[in-house]
Amino acid sequence: MSWLDKLERKCGKFSIPGLMRIIVAGMALVFCCDLLFPQANLIYYMYFDPALILQGQVWRVFTFIFLPPESSLLFIVFSLYFYYLIGTSLENEWGSFRFTVYYLVGMIGTIVAGFISGGATNSYLNLSLFFAFAAVYPNMQVLLFFLIPIKIKWLAIADGVLFAFQLVFGTWQTRAVIIASLVNFLLFFGPDVLRRMRDNFKYRKQREEWRRQMRG
């Protein structure tokens, strides 16, 4: 029995059904409010700022997850739909409890890194959802730029290369945020990755041994 199974048996009732629907709806609401009432400067009061949080604006610990991407209307609509797709798909695959744990672990990691580095966004947290989706549905196809069919796993690999580049050449603050926001992915998929690497190593070793025996 895995640690997730044990945790679900003890705390399964604390799941948040439809969590990604809530988050996407919150992002859409924030975007609409900012579009209709720009003078309210709503986004300013929602982003993660450790200094302001320590001064009493504790809501920022939670509200940053509802900040929509900063881009054109078309891109935001596409992004929110994609977040909804991957979030609800993972919840259907895992159940609401495991999806809740996955998101909250990434969120807590992002918050901790935000206090250490001086700031944080939800972008890496949302990308951790994408990595999980690619791990569960690697061969699902999407239309890149609405035209080019491509499997999810190749997009995830491209993002992984970008992450690796940022880890090597980015600031220590960037490294902290990336690593912390991916703790959830490592907890959920790390053991499987290590097991596959170990199995592949054993397979290659056995194949080399078999070849040596055939030559002998």
NORKA-V96207 format. One record per backbone hydrogen bond with DSSP energy under -1.0 kcal/mol. CO is the residue of the C=O (numbers start at 0). NH is the residue of the N-H. If there is no record, write none. Layout:
BEGIN
co=CO nh=NH
co=CO nh=NH
END
This chain:
BEGIN
co=1 nh=5
co=2 nh=6
co=3 nh=7
co=4 nh=8
co=5 nh=9
co=6 nh=10
co=7 nh=11
co=10 nh=13
co=11 nh=14
co=15 nh=18
co=17 nh=21
co=18 nh=22
co=19 nh=23
co=20 nh=24
co=21 nh=25
co=22 nh=26
co=23 nh=27
co=24 nh=28
co=25 nh=29
co=26 nh=30
co=27 nh=31
co=28 nh=32
co=29 nh=33
co=30 nh=34
co=31 nh=35
co=32 nh=36
co=36 nh=39
co=37 nh=40
co=42 nh=45
co=42 nh=46
co=48 nh=52
co=49 nh=53
co=51 nh=56
co=52 nh=55
co=55 nh=57
co=56 nh=59
co=57 nh=60
co=58 nh=61
co=58 nh=62
co=61 nh=64
co=62 nh=65
co=63 nh=66
co=68 nh=70
co=71 nh=75
co=72 nh=76
co=73 nh=77
co=74 nh=78
co=75 nh=79
co=76 nh=80
co=77 nh=81
co=78 nh=82
co=79 nh=83
co=80 nh=84
co=81 nh=85
co=82 nh=86
co=83 nh=87
co=84 nh=88
co=85 nh=89
co=86 nh=90
co=87 nh=91
co=88 nh=92
co=89 nh=93
co=90 nh=94
co=94 nh=98
co=95 nh=99
co=96 nh=100
co=97 nh=101
co=98 nh=102
co=99 nh=103
co=100 nh=104
co=101 nh=105
co=102 nh=106
co=103 nh=107
co=104 nh=108
co=105 nh=109
co=106 nh=110
co=107 nh=111
co=108 nh=112
co=109 nh=113
co=110 nh=114
co=111 nh=115
co=112 nh=116
co=113 nh=117
co=121 nh=125
co=122 nh=126
co=123 nh=127
co=125 nh=129
co=126 nh=130
co=127 nh=131
co=128 nh=132
co=129 nh=133
co=130 nh=134
co=131 nh=135
co=132 nh=136
co=136 nh=139
co=137 nh=152
co=139 nh=151
co=141 nh=149
co=142 nh=145
co=143 nh=146
co=143 nh=147
co=147 nh=143
co=149 nh=141
co=150 nh=153
co=150 nh=154
co=151 nh=155
co=152 nh=156
co=153 nh=157
co=154 nh=158
co=155 nh=159
co=156 nh=160
co=157 nh=161
co=158 nh=162
co=159 nh=163
co=160 nh=164
co=161 nh=165
co=162 nh=166
co=163 nh=167
co=164 nh=168
co=165 nh=169
co=170 nh=174
co=171 nh=175
co=172 nh=176
co=173 nh=177
co=174 nh=178
co=175 nh=179
co=176 nh=180
co=179 nh=182
co=181 nh=185
co=182 nh=186
co=183 nh=187
co=184 nh=188
co=185 nh=189
co=188 nh=192
co=189 nh=193
co=190 nh=194
co=191 nh=195
co=192 nh=196
co=193 nh=197
co=194 nh=198
co=195 nh=199
co=196 nh=200
co=197 nh=201
co=198 nh=202
co=199 nh=203
co=200 nh=204
co=201 nh=205
co=202 nh=206
co=203 nh=207
co=204 nh=208
co=205 nh=209
co=206 nh=210
co=207 nh=211
co=208 nh=212
co=209 nh=213
co=210 nh=214
co=211 nh=215
END
